[in-house]
Amino acid sequence: MQEVPGGPQTGDWGQLAGLKVVEFAHVVAGPLAGSLLADMGADVVHVEPPGSGDAARGMGPERDGVRLWFKVSGRNKRSVTLDLRTAAGREVAASLVEWADVVIVTFRASRLEEWGLDREAIRARNPRAVVLQISGFGANTSKADAPGFGKMGEARSGVVHLTGAADGPPVHTGFSHGDAVTGLMGSHAVLAALYRRERDPEAGGEWIDLALFESLFRLVEWQIIAYDQLGEVPMRQGNQLAVAPAAVIDTYLSADGEWITVTSATRRSVLNVVSLLGLPGEEYSTVERQIEGRHRIGEALRQWIAARDADDALALLAAADVVASRIFTAKDIVEDPIYAERDDIVTIEDPDLGPVRMQGVVPRFGERPGKVWRTGPALGEDNETVYGDWLGMDRERLEELRDAGAI
């Protein structure tokens, strides 16, 4: 695991060195978009209300009274406090908009207008800004002002309907799936807009309007065309897939109580499974025959793995060129040699917790890699750096803002 020093850093590192981002965004989706940019070198300012801060600071597990989730979700960013309900606070927000290349907003449409953070207000302040607006239902719909959370987005996307046992209820995944994928899609869109702006001297800024259900909806590529052309609603299939590439996709319990997943996505890979199990290959010679016989193959494989310890089963599967894996827990991930070889887990110093481990930067760049230089900062830790050094406010102005309760 890679050791990464803590402490304030900025400057010429990462693919996005010099990119200036301000987040008027809380909880998961918008801040994750900013986090992905920060991991690659962007200077990201996370704006939070004085006193309470981002609600994400209170989420998730804690150790000795210190919440853990925000240590990751707020990493590599600058935290400033700003009360957008005050006129002074809105003035400072306007200055941050003028400073930034990218503005990320996630508040309700009516609140954005009230605070001068809607599309037209930002464009008037900074015509070259790339604005990422994330909302529950999209900014151009009849529900533009309605609240929304990631689980709602998952439900609307079709993903939850497709997840779970065939005879059971729909199942959400075990993390903030809708929020996370929206954050990823948002950062992708920001980079596309920045590419256009840099390539075209006449191009101005951009407004990216992203609803919480749309990213997962886009990723389930086949569901709409299948319904359109076949008139059938794809249903849950457990660990199988409603539209499966091949006959073997499931999880299996070993003799020593370990869960293993086995997947074979091509005709040849299924024949490797068939051969390993001693089944007659001629009965599974075509993809159509393999799909017809998938339940027989699956049951035979279930019995075969149940008779062996996980390590033995995995070794035999690998020798037969069958793709399989133990289903990893967090403990397995931390102890896995491949994760270590990739430096995918980094250790950095946190002022509250000491050394902590978390995910490294993904994806990896060979020439100008990203890095993790700090955990999530304390609330308002960077007020003087951002407002004083970056926006040029003198000490008297900062005192005025403090006295007014704006920061």
C-alpha positions in Angstrom: 0.0 0.0 0.0 1.2 3.4 -0.9 2.1 5.9 1.8 1.0 9.4 1.0 2.1 12.4 3.1 -0.6 14.7 4.4 -0.5 18.5 4.6 -1.7 21.3 2.4 -0.6 20.9 -1.2 -1.5 22.6 -4.5 0.3 23.2 -7.7 1.5 21.4 -10.8 0.5 17.8 -10.4 -2.2 15.6 -12.0 -4.0 15.9 -15.3 -6.2 18.8 -14.0 -3.6 21.0 -12.4 -4.8 24.6 -12.5 -8.5 23.8 -12.9 -10.6 25.8 -10.5 -13.8 24.2 -9.2 -16.4 25.5 -6.7 -19.1 23.2 -5.3 -22.4 24.5 -4.0 -23.3 20.9 -3.5 -23.9 18.6 -0.5 -24.1 14.9 0.4 -23.0 12.5 -2.4 -23.6 13.1 -6.1 -22.3 16.6 -6.7 -19.4 16.3 -4.2 -18.3 13.0 -5.8 -18.1 14.7 -9.2 -15.8 17.3 -7.5 -13.9 14.7 -5.7 -13.0 12.8 -8.9 -11.7 16.1 -10.3 -9.8 16.9 -7.1 -8.1 13.5 -7.3 -6.6 14.5 -10.6 -5.2 17.8 -9.5 -8.0 20.3 -9.7 -8.4 23.0 -6.9 -11.8 22.2 -5.5 -13.6 24.5 -3.1 -16.4 22.9 -1.1 -18.8 25.5 0.2 -20.6 24.7 3.5 -23.0 26.5 5.8 -21.3 27.9 9.0 -21.8 25.8 12.1 -23.5 22.8 10.6 -21.5 22.1 7.5 -22.4 19.6 4.8 -24.9 17.0 6.0 -22.4 14.4 4.8 -20.2 15.2 7.8 -22.8 13.4 9.9 -23.2 10.4 7.8 -21.9 6.8 8.2 -19.9 5.1 10.9 -17.7 6.8 13.4 -14.7 6.0 15.5 -14.2 7.8 18.9 -16.8 10.4 17.8 -15.1 11.1 14.4 -17.2 10.4 11.3 -15.3 8.3 8.7 -17.2 8.8 5.5 -16.4 12.5 5.0 -12.7 11.8 5.5 -12.9 10.2 2.0 -15.7 12.1 0.3 -14.1 15.5 1.3 -10.5 14.5 0.5 -8.3 16.7 -1.6 -10.7 19.7 -1.3 -10.7 23.0 0.4 -13.6 23.6 2.9 -15.0 27.1 3.3 -18.0 28.3 5.2 -20.5 30.6 3.6 -24.1 31.5 4.6 -26.0 31.8 1.3 -29.0 33.1 3.1 -27.2 36.4 3.8 -26.6 39.1 1.2 -22.9 39.2 2.2 -22.7 35.4 1.7 -24.3 35.7 -1.8 -21.8 38.4 -2.7 -18.9 36.1 -1.8 -20.6 33.2 -3.7 -20.7 35.5 -6.8 -16.9 36.1 -6.4 -16.3 32.3 -6.2 -18.4 31.9 -9.4 -16.2 34.5 -11.2 -13.0 32.7 -9.9 -14.0 29.2 -11.0 -13.7 27.3 -14.3 -16.4 24.8 -13.1 -19.4 25.4 -10.8 -21.2 22.4 -9.4 -24.7 22.9 -7.9 -27.3 20.5 -6.4 -29.8 22.7 -4.6 -33.4 23.0 -5.7 -34.1 25.2 -8.7 -36.0 27.8 -6.7 -33.2 28.1 -4.2 -30.6 28.4 -6.9 -32.5 31.4 -8.3 -32.9 32.9 -4.9 -29.2 32.7 -4.2 -28.0 33.8 -7.7 -26.7 30.3 -8.6 -29.0 29.4 -11.4 -27.9 29.1 -15.0 -28.5 32.7 -16.2 -27.0 34.2 -13.0 -23.8 32.2 -13.3 -23.6 32.9 -17.1 -23.9 36.6 -16.4 -21.1 36.5 -13.8 -18.8 34.1 -15.7 -19.7 33.3 -19.3 -16.9 30.8 -19.6 -17.9 28.7 -16.6 -18.9 25.1 -17.0 -21.9 24.5 -14.8 -22.9 21.0 -13.6 -26.4 21.0 -12.2 -27.6 17.8 -10.6 -31.2 17.4 -9.5 -33.7 14.7 -8.8 -35.8 15.0 -12.0 -33.9 17.4 -14.3 -34.1 21.2 -14.6 -36.5 21.3 -17.5 -39.3 19.1 -16.1 -42.5 19.8 -14.1 -40.7 18.4 -11.0 -37.7 20.7 -11.4 -38.1 22.0 -7.9 -38.8 18.6 -6.2 -36.3 17.1 -3.9 -34.5 13.9 -4.9 -32.0 11.3 -3.5 -30.0 8.6 -5.1 -32.2 5.7 -4.2 -35.1 7.4 -6.0 -32.8 7.7 -9.0 -31.9 4.0 -8.8 -35.6 3.1 -8.6 -36.5 5.2 -11.6 -33.6 4.0 -13.7 -34.7 0.4 -14.0 -31.7 -1.0 -12.2 -33.6 -1.9 -9.0 -36.3 -3.7 -10.9 -33.7 -5.9 -12.5 -31.8 -6.6 -9.2 -32.8 -9.4 -6.8 -34.1 -13.0 -6.9 -36.7 -13.9 -9.5 -39.3 -14.7 -6.9 -38.3 -11.9 -4.5 -38.6 -8.2 -4.1 -36.5 -5.6 -6.1 -33.2 -4.9 -4.3 -31.1 -1.8 -4.0 -27.3 -2.2 -4.1 -25.4 -1.9 -0.9 -24.0 1.6 -1.4 -25.1 5.0 -2.8 -25.2 3.6 -6.3 -27.4 6.2 -8.0 -25.5 9.1 -6.4 -22.1 7.6 -7.2 -22.8 6.9 -10.8 -24.3 10.3 -11.3 -21.1 11.9 -9.8 -19.0 9.8 -12.2 -21.2 10.8 -15.2 -21.1 14.4 -14.1 -17.3 14.6 -14.0 -17.2 12.9 -17.4 -19.5 15.6 -18.8 -17.5 18.4 -17.2 -14.3 17.2 -18.9 -16.1 17.0 -22.2 -17.3 20.6 -21.9 -13.8 21.7 -20.9 -12.3 20.0 -23.9 -14.7 21.8 -26.2 -14.0 25.1 -24.5 -10.3 24.8 -24.8 -10.4 23.6 -28.5 -12.8 26.3 -29.7 -11.6 29.9 -29.0 -15.1 31.1 -29.6 -16.8 28.7 -27.3 -18.2 30.0 -24.0 -19.2 28.0 -21.0 -21.6 25.1 -20.8 -24.6 24.1 -18.7 -24.8 20.4 -17.9 -28.3 19.3 -16.7 -28.2 15.9 -15.1 -31.0 14.1 -13.3 -30.3 11.4 -10.7 -31.9 8.6 -12.6 -30.3 9.3 -16.0 -26.8 7.9 -15.5 -27.8 4.4 -14.4 -30.6 4.5 -17.0 -28.0 5.1 -19.7 -25.8 2.3 -18.5 -28.4 -0.5 -18.8 -28.0 -0.3 -22.5 -30.4 -3.0 -23.7 -33.6 -2.5 -21.5 -35.4 0.1 -23.7 -34.6 -1.4 -27.1 -35.6 -4.9 -25.8 -38.9 -3.6 -24.5 -39.5 -1.5 -27.7 -38.8 -4.4 -30.1 -40.1 -7.4 -28.1 -42.8 -5.9 -26.0 -41.5 -7.7 -22.9 -40.4 -6.2 -19.6 -37.0 -7.7 -18.5 -37.4 -9.3 -15.1 -35.1 -10.1 -12.1 -33.0 -13.2 -12.5 -31.0 -13.3 -9.3 -27.3 -13.6 -10.0 -28.1 -14.4 -13.6 -28.7 -11.5 -16.0 -32.0 -10.7 -17.6 -30.0 -10.4 -20.9 -27.1 -12.8 -20.3 -24.1 -13.0 -22.6 -23.7 -16.7 -21.9 -24.9 -19.6 -19.8 -22.7 -19.5 -16.6 -23.2 -16.5 -14.4 -23.9 -17.1 -10.7 -22.5 -17.4 -7.2 -21.6 -20.6 -5.4 -20.9 -21.6 -1.8 -17.7 -23.7 -1.2 -17.3 -26.4 1.4 -15.5 -24.1 3.8 -18.3 -21.5 3.6 -16.7 -19.0 1.1 -18.8 -17.5 -1.7 -17.4 -17.7 -5.3 -18.6 -16.1 -8.5 -18.1 -17.9 -11.8 -18.8 -16.3 -15.1 -18.4 -17.5 -18.7 -19.4 -14.9 -21.3 -18.4 -16.8 -24.5 -19.2 -20.2 -26.0 -15.6 -21.4 -25.5 -15.5 -20.4 -21.8 -18.7 -22.3 -21.2 -17.2 -25.3 -22.8 -14.3 -25.0 -20.4 -16.7 -25.3 -17.5 -18.5 -28.2 -19.2 -15.2 -30.0 -19.6 -14.1 -29.4 -16.0 -17.4 -30.8 -14.7 -17.2 -33.9 -17.0 -20.4 -33.1 -18.8 -20.9 -34.2 -22.5 -19.5 -31.4 -24.6 -21.6 -32.3 -27.6 -24.7 -31.4 -25.7 -23.4 -27.8 -25.2 -21.7 -27.2 -28.6 -23.6 -24.1 -29.5 -24.6 -20.9 -27.6 -28.3 -21.9 -28.0 -27.7 -25.3 -26.5 -25.7 -23.7 -23.7 -28.5 -21.3 -22.8 -31.0 -24.1 -22.9 -28.9 -26.2 -20.6 -27.7 -23.4 -18.3 -29.7 -24.7 -15.3 -28.1 -28.2 -15.6 -24.6 -26.7 -15.9 -25.3 -24.4 -12.9 -26.5 -27.2 -10.7 -23.6 -29.4 -11.6 -21.2 -26.5 -10.9 -22.9 -25.8 -7.6 -22.4 -29.4 -6.4 -18.8 -29.4 -7.7 -17.8 -26.2 -5.7 -19.8 -27.3 -2.6 -17.6 -30.4 -2.4 -14.3 -28.4 -2.3 -12.7 -25.7 -0.2 -12.6 -22.3 -1.9 -8.9 -22.2 -2.5 -8.9 -25.7 -4.2 -12.0 -24.8 -6.3 -10.5 -21.5 -7.5 -7.2 -23.2 -8.4 -8.9 -25.9 -10.5 -11.1 -23.3 -12.2 -8.1 -21.2 -13.0 -6.2 -24.2 -14.4 -9.2 -24.9 -16.6 -9.2 -21.3 -17.9 -12.5 -20.6 -16.2 -12.9 -17.0 -14.9 -13.9 -17.1 -11.2 -13.2 -15.1 -8.0 -13.8 -15.2 -4.3 -16.5 -12.6 -3.5 -14.4 -10.0 -1.6 -15.2 -8.3 1.7 -13.4 -5.1 2.7 -11.0 -7.3 4.7 -10.3 -9.3 1.5 -9.7 -6.2 -0.5 -7.2 -4.8 2.1 -5.3 -8.1 2.2 -5.3 -8.8 -1.6 -1.9 -8.8 -3.4 -3.3 -7.5 -6.6 -4.8 -4.4 -4.9 -1.4 -3.9 -3.3 0.5 -4.3 -6.6 -1.8 -1.6 -8.1 -1.3 0.8 -5.1 -5.1 1.0 -5.0 -5.1 1.5 -1.2 -3.2 4.5 0.1 -2.4 5.5 3.7 -2.4 9.1 4.7 -2.2 11.1 7.9 -5.4 12.5 9.4 -5.4 15.1 12.2 -8.2 13.3 14.1 -7.5 9.6 13.4 -3.8 9.4 12.6 -2.9 7.2 9.7 -6.0 6.0 7.7 -6.3 3.9 4.6 -8.7 4.6 1.7 -9.0 4.1 -2.0 -6.2 5.5 -4.2 -6.8 7.6 -7.3 -8.7 5.8 -10.1 -8.0 5.9 -13.0 -4.2 5.7 -13.2 -2.1 8.0 -15.4 1.4 7.1 -16.3 2.8 10.6 -16.9 0.9 13.0 -14.6 -0.8 10.8 -11.9 -3.3 12.1 -9.4 -2.7 11.7 -5.7 -4.4 11.9 -2.3 -2.8 14.7 -0.3 -5.4 15.2 2.5 -8.4 13.7 4.1 -11.7 15.6 4.3 -10.8 19.0 5.9 -12.3 20.5 9.0 -15.3 22.7 8.5 -14.1 26.1 7.2 -10.4 25.1 7.5 -9.6 26.9 4.2 -11.5 30.1 4.7 -8.3 32.2 4.8 -6.6 30.4 1.9 -9.5 30.6 -0.4 -11.0 34.0 0.5 -7.7 35.7 1.4 -5.1 34.2 -0.9 -7.2 33.1 -3.9 -10.0 35.7 -4.0 -7.7 38.5 -2.7 -9.8 39.6 0.3 -7.9 41.5 3.0 -8.1 40.7 6.7 -10.5 43.6 7.3 -12.9 42.1 4.8 -12.7 38.7 6.3 -13.4 40.1 9.8 -16.5 41.9 8.4 -17.8 38.7 6.9 -17.2 36.9 10.2 -19.0 39.6 12.1 -21.9 39.5 9.7 -22.2 35.7 10.2 -21.6 35.2 6.5 -18.6 32.8 7.0 
